[in-house]
């Protein structure tokens, strides 16, 4: 599910206020664009179905290209 622009603006504004962060007007467009990108990436991950027995990894170990799993 993608967030609507007004939802992104509301979240960024509320977050900045909660953190007492003064978001400068010249930075606002970039912050909104980046947050929209991050929200879209999170939606992609959230769409992946997980079985109830799947547990988070203790450590993340990236796998080199061409290998199927870490050894």
N, C-alpha and C positions, 0 to 999 in steps of 0.2 A: 504494500500500500504506500503510495507516494503522498507526501505531505503537501498540502496546498500552500502557496506563498504566504498567505496570511497566518497560517499555523506556524510556519518557520519564523516569520517576523515576531510573532507573539512569544515563541519559545526563546529566541535570541534575546529579546527585550527583557523577559522575565529572568533569564539566566544572568544577564549582565547586571540587572538590578540586585539579584540575590548575592552576587559576588562583589557588589559595589565596584563594578568595572565601568569606567567611563569609555564607552564605545564612540570613538570620534566619527563624525559624519563621513569623512573621506574613506574610512575603513569599513563602513557599514555594508556596502554592496558586496565587497569581497567576503566578509564574514557570512552574510546571508547565502552567497553562492557556495561557499565551502560547506556550510551546514547542510544545504540541500544535497550536495554531493555525498556527504557522509550519511545522511538519512537514506539516500537511495542505495548506498552500499549496505547499510544495515538491513534494509528491506529485502535485499537479495539473500543475505544470510538467514534472515528470519523465515524466508520462504522454503528453506531446505528442511524437509521432514526428518525428524529424528525419532528413532525408536525409544521406548521408555528405558531400555537397558543401556543406552549410550551415556557415557560419563565424560566430563571434560578431561582433557589431558593434563597431567601434572606439569609437564614441560613441553614447550613447543620446540620441535626440531625440524627445520625446513628440509625438504627432500630435494636433492639436486635434480635438474631436468633429466628425464629419461629413466629415472629409477621409480619403482612403484611404491616402495616403502623404505623407511629408515632401518638400518641394520643394527 
